[in-house]
Amino acid sequence: MDYGHELVFGTFLTPAVDNPARVIALAQLTEQVGLDLVTFQDHPYQPRLMDAWTLMSAVAAQTQRVKVATNVANLPLRHPVVLARSVATLDLITGGRVELGLGAGGFLDAVAANAGPELTTGQSISALEEAIAIIREVWTPTGGGIRLPGKHYSVSGAKRGPQPAHDVEIWLGAYKPRMLAVTGRLADGWLPSSAYAGPDQLAAMNKLIDEAAVEAGRDPASVRRLYNLSGRFAGNGGFLQGPEELWIDQLAELTLGEGMSTYILGSDDPDDIRRFAEVAAGVREAVSAARAGEVVAAAPVAQTVGGFSVMPTPPPAVRRSAVQVLDESERPTGPALDPERTYTPYQLSSGQHLIDVHDHLRAELEQIRDLVEQVAAGSLGVGAARSHINTMTMRQNNWTLGTYCESYCRLVTTHHSLEDASLFPHIRRADPALVPVVDRLQEEHHIIHDVLEGVDKALVALVDGSGTIDGLRAAVDLLDDTLLSHLSYEERELVEPLARLGVI
């Protein structure tokens, strides 16, 4: 779900006590490259880290535009009344540049060792709920003395104020069901980290937040979805393991598909921060274009089963190979289509997107055939052909929907690892009747990989003299039959569910 929030990008800097000047310089760089937010962890029991609120005040004094926030504040060691007044004071001084990331206190033993309250995990969550109520009351300028009796914090006639310069948002770091429910009921934002909640887990967690928000009478869209990111601008795939283009595709997909809207880079490398600013610009552009398309195509258009405008590509009528590695008769099918159902153009675009991506794979298969014929004609060496095939979209260890090489990343909404981790699990959760289909598709991915290996081995055999060009042609014929059959099956079973279930 795209909750429609404005996109925000920032940094998550280590407040290392051994080099304060460098930390402040990185915060200034965050602003200089055009990012929006600087955040710091808050572990008051850790002497190798600077005090978060003192550091934030120094950073705010040496910047002009960028916002500052805790990521997240350690509530057990920061009394809610004092914390509320600290936030409001800095927000007033900066003209509204402070937000409050808040946590229940993850290291409770360390809290207790530093004269903090000795709480169980459950008690710390209850204390957090009480504290949020107190903080909001302190920020509310009218209503008389604050009186909120609680098991952990009791306020009896406390004065209100100061009121912050703007409506400060409270973002909760949450992972488990109870904390996610608190987020949905009480918070302005959810702030997980990709190291602890991978992209494949976001949908289920978002669902718990949404359900809790609805039960509390809130609009789920009122809860901003933030994400602390761990990644590298290097590598050959995986979540945020590659060049800027890969990051842009994956974060745009998370924005449109999971509703994440604030991305915070965990890095103290100046080059990473500069490159992340380029990513931010690219994600904004991609998301803006996609949202504009949604607005244009918002009106429902009747599409019956008989007139469904997105048509799967049928498999070739004639097989090229005498070998058959897929038993097509055993392929399960999904639920029957509802002839009365209608779809918006935007919903239909999901299935068309799948077909478009598959068309690129089909085109690459034609390139492989052309390469083989070039080898046969002597115009291309076998080594060059093998190198080219090895960089193509289909030569991947985990061939799944979205397993495309780097050159095709900008043509799809996410990279293979993200789709492998989130698309199929999403379908399984959304429609259990499709589980056998998804399982079969993943089984076929492994078979296709083996067939691709066969093409590579035939190339090697041709090089060392143990094989022939006819052997290579036979391997490519088998790839042709296997891959095209698989793509057709996948389209037949997933084109309509992609529209119906709201996944891309």
Disulfide bonds with the S-S distance in Angstrom:
none
